[in-house]
């Protein structure tokens, strides 16, 4: 049920992103619009990663724990959004990519050990 809801929200977020890209500019939309844009990007990436994680768990034959799957998806989905934020600040290099990967891997490690 949650996966279907996330796919519907992801589709709605894609529509909102396309509307924002076509009808506004970053300076014209203001800080709240930029926040909405990054939130919508996160929702889209979370929906896609959620499907990939659920598919991977089913393919590997692990015991299904939906809560853990959603936490993994949330942590992994934050990586591309973080890279997009870093890119918007203009300091995108190999070190920032490495630190983002380390952050996501450590987050997944904590999820694995705590849940």
Protein Blocks (a to p, Z undefined) as FASTA:
>chain_A
ZZmmmmmmmmmmmmmmmmmmmmmcfklnommlmmmmmmmmmmmmmmmmmmmmmmmmmmno
pacdfklmmmmmmmmmmmmmmmmmmmmnopacfklmmmmmmmmmmmmmmmmmmZZ
